Amino acid sequence: MTNQSLPTVADQVDVAADDSVASQTRLAIVILNYRTPALTIDALTSIASGQDLNDVQVVVVDNRSEDGSGQQIQTAIEQNEWNDWCRLVQSPTNDGFSAGNNVGVRAVHADAYLLLNSDTIVRPGALDRLQAEMDRNPDVGMFSPRLEWLDGTAQVSCFRFFRPATELVRCAATGFVTRLFNWADVAWQTNADGGHDRCSPDWTSFACVLIRREVFETVGLMDDGYFMYYDDIDFCQTANQNGIVLLHCPQARVVHLRGGSSAVKQLKAKRKRRPRYYFAARSRYYAKHFGGLGLLLANLFWSFGFVISGTRHLITGRPPRHCQHEWRDIWTNFFRPLSGPNR
């Protein structure tokens, strides 16, 4: 599927648990849960304890966890008396990150939507700062906070758009290649100390992002042809093509317990084989934005980087950056890259 249009209020009421969503709220926070009830409850606790929740509604979408997550979260909502600003929506299927977030966006009518991972902790005042930036910048459609580790160390969360040559830089992971193709290196330098400097990167991690309703009305909802990964860059690239600006706001700070809601980053760190849906998403992204030739070039660039990385390993002993079987997995869905999500 391609990016979907935003439903009307009447459509949203059909999805929601009750008719209360017919009235519009200023900010809706969408948290997607899949078998991470403890993390989700911690995220809700951080929202409850350090934010002004006036005119804020939180929708937790349980992506058919089938492990009792939904009941645990509902119990926490009731026991902590969060019912006034938080409710649970059960998705009948698990169709991935994009589809689950789309369920949450459809479930409430709001001026803006904060998509928030379950493996996050919202620092006190972060929501107020993001909303203040939204008020100060009426021409900006999307806002990202500084993502950081629990100890306050900044994470890299802002990037340049991928292009086929990016695959060479990522796989080779060699200084001279990175310098030679620095225009294809995706890391975007931000103000790491959380000061006043703002910037407009190409895209940002959707572990936490604030999106105006008008953006969804312009470009549609997230593309649920992605199961997980590459969905955030895809949405930002589509928004950018429609003239929508993204602003990074480092004074708003959110802890991201990276890898808590998905094992893919842990597998990458250990150089273990990543799941098929990751590579299906990669193929979809390159084919969607660069065509079939772009996908082929991306794979050829990756293969060239693989040779460079392997040669360096033989000479220096430095371990390569690629994961197990990645030389084969990059060809996942090569002939049908725009087919549906692979789970």
N, C-alpha and C positions, 0 to 999 in steps of 0.2 A: 504494500500500500504506500501511497504518498502521504504528505502532510495532510491531516484532516482539518476540516473547518470546525470552528467553535459552535457548539449547539446553542439554540435559543434557551431562554430561561425555562420555557415549558419542557424542552427536551431534558434539561438538567433535573427538573423536579422528578421526572420519570426514573432517573438513575438514583436519586438520593433516597435516603431512608424516610424522609418526611417532607412536608411542604414548606418547612422553614427556610429552605434555600431560595425561595422565590424573591425575598428581599435581598438587596445588594449590600455587601460588606466592603470595607475599604481594603482589607488584606486577607487573603486566604493562604494558609500554609498547607501544602500537600506533602505528607510523609508516606512513602511506600514501604510496606513491611513484607518481607518474605523470610519467615522463620528466624526473625531476629527480635523477638518480643522484648527481651531485656534492654537491648539497645534502643528500641523505639520508645520504651517507657522512660529511659534516661533522657532521650531527646525531648520528650514531652515535659519532663521535670525541669529541664533547663529553660524551656519556654515559659513554664508556669512561674519559675522563681526569679527570673531576671528581666522580664519584659513587660511593657505596657500592653495589655491585651484588650484595650478598648477598641471596639470595631475590628477585631481579629477573629477569624474562625479557622480552626485546624481540622483538616480531614485526614484521617489515617486510613489508607487503603491497604487492606490485607490481600495480598496477591495470591489467594488460594493456597495458603501455607500448608494446610492440612496437618498441622502439628499442635494445634491448640493455641497458636499465637493470638488469633482473634479474640478468644475468650479471655486470655491473660490481659490483653490490652484493654478490652472492655471492662474487666474487673478493676484495673488500675484507674481508668477514667471515672468509674463510679465511686471507688473508695477515696480518691483524692478530690472528688467533687469538681472535676474538670468539665462536667457536662455542658456548662454554659458556653464554653468556647471550643470544645473538642468533641468529635464524634467519629465513629468507626464505620467504614463502608467496606463490605465484603465483595471483592471481585469474584465473579463466578468462574473465571479462568485465570491461569497464569500465562499471560502473553508477553511478559517482559517488562523492562523498565519504562519504555515510552508508553506502551499501552496502559500500564498501571497508573502512571502519572496522568494520562489523559482521563482515566476514570475519575481521579480526584479533581481535576480541573472542571470536568462536566458537572460535578456534584455540588458546586457552589458558585454563585454569581458574585464576582468581586471586581474591584477596580484593578487589582494586581494580585499575582500569584507567586508565592515563594515555594519553589520546589526544593525539598530538603531531604537528604539521605537519612535513613534511620541511624547510621553510624556517625552522628554528629552531636555536638553539644554547643548550643547557642550561647555565646558569652553575653553577660548582662549588657543591655542597651543596644545590642547589635540590630535588632529589628527597628528600633527607633532611628538609628543612624541611617539604615537603608531607606526607610520611608522619608526621612528628611532629605536625603539625596534625590529621591524621586520627586519631591516637591520642588527642590531647587533646580531641577533639570527636566523641565517638561518635554524637551525635545529628545530625551534619551529614553529608549524603550526597555533596556535590560540593565540590571545592576548586579555586580558580584562582590561578595565580601572577601576579605583576606581569610584564606583557609590556613589552619595551623595545627601543629601537634599539641598534645595535651600540655606539654611543658612550655608552650608559647612559641616554639620555633616555627617559622613560616614554611609553608609548603609551596611548591610550584603549582599554581592553579590557573594561570593565564597563558595563552599560547597563540602562535601564528597558525593560520590554516595549513593543514597538511596538503602536500602536493606530491606527485610521484617521486621526485628526487628526495623527499623526506625519508623514504624507505632506505635509501643509500646511507644517509647520515645516521639513521637509527640502528641499522644492522652493522655497519662498519665500526661505529663507535670508536673512531680513530681521529686523533687531533687534526691531522692535516686535511682529512676529508671534511670534517666539520668546518674548518676554516675556509676551505675552498668552496663549500656549498653552504656558507653561513646563512644565505637567504632562505634555505630550506630547513634550517634548524628551527624547531617549533617553540622552544622555551621562550617565554616573554618575560623580560626583567621587570619586576615590580618593586615598589618600595617595601623592602623586607622588614623594616622596623615599625610598620603600621602607622606612619606619619600621615601628613596631609596630602601627599602627592597622589593624584588620581591619574589613571591612564585608560586608554581605550584599546584593549587587546582585540584580536580577531575573534577568539572564543574563550570560554571559561568552563571549568568543571561544573557540571550540574549537580555536584554534591550539595551545592547551595547556590541558587540564582533567583533573583527577583525579576519577574516578567510582567509588564503591563498587559492588561486585557486587550488593548488595541493591537499588540503584537500578534497575539493568537488570532485576532480577527483579520489581520493582514495576511499572515503566512500559514495559518492553520495550526492545529495541534501538532504534537511531536509525531514523527513518522514511525508508526508501529510495525513497519517492516524490519526494524532493528529489534532484536531481542534484548541485547545489552551491548554497550560500548559503541562508540562512534555516533550515538544518537545526539549527544550534546553538541559536538562539532557540526553535525549535519544541520541541526536547528539554527545554530548561530550563523552558519554560512548562508542558509536560506534567508534568514533575517537580514544579514548584511547585504545580500543581493537586492533586497527590497528597501535599502536605505536606512535600516534600523541600526542605531548606535548602541554599543555595549560600553558601560562605564564600570571600571574596577574601583571599589571604594575600600581602601585598606583599613580605615578606622572602624569599620564594622567587622568584627572578628568572630569566626566560627571554628570550633575544633572539628577536625575530620579524622576520625579513627580509621584511616585509610585501610581498606581491605576487610573491614568488619562486616559489610553487607555482601561481599563477593570474594571468592577465593582466587580470582584471576590474578590480582596483583601479587598475592603470595606465591602462586605458581610461577609467575614471571621472575620474581626475586630468586627463586630456587632453580630457575631454568627448566622447570617441568613443563610438560605439554599443556597448553591452554585449550579450553573447550572449543568445539566446532562453532558455536554461535559467535565467538569473538572474531573468527576469521570470516564467517559469513557476513558479519557487520562490516568488516574491513573491505571486503569485495563490493558490498553494496555502496559504501561511501565513495570509493574511487570510481565505480561505474556510473553512479548517479551524478557526480560533479565533474568528472573528467572523461566520461564515455568508456567504451570498451577498450580503446587504445590506451587511455589513461591507466586503466587497471593493468593492462599488459606491461606498460612502462614501469608502473609501481613494482610489479613482481620482478621485472628484469633488473631494476635498480637494487631491489632487495638482494637478488642473487649475486650481483656484483659486490655488494657490501659483505655478503656471506663469504665470498672468496677473499676479500681484504681481511676480514676478521679472522678467518681460518689461517691465512698466511702469517698474520701477526702472532697468532697463538703458537704456531710452529717455531717462530723465531724467538719470541720473548717469553712464552709460557703463559701469557696473560689470557685468562679464559674468555671465550667469545660471549657475546651478548644475546645471541639467539637462544630460543628454547628448543626442547626436544621436538623433533619432527616438524619444525617450523618451515623448513625448506619445502616440505610437501603441503603443509596446511595452508600456506599462502595462496594455493590454487583452489581452495574451497569455493564452490559455487562460481568458478571462473566463467563457465558457459551460461550460467543462469544467475547472475549476480543480483538481479532485482526481484528474485523470487521471495517468497514470504520468509518470516523469521525462522531461523534454525535453533531449536532448543537444545 
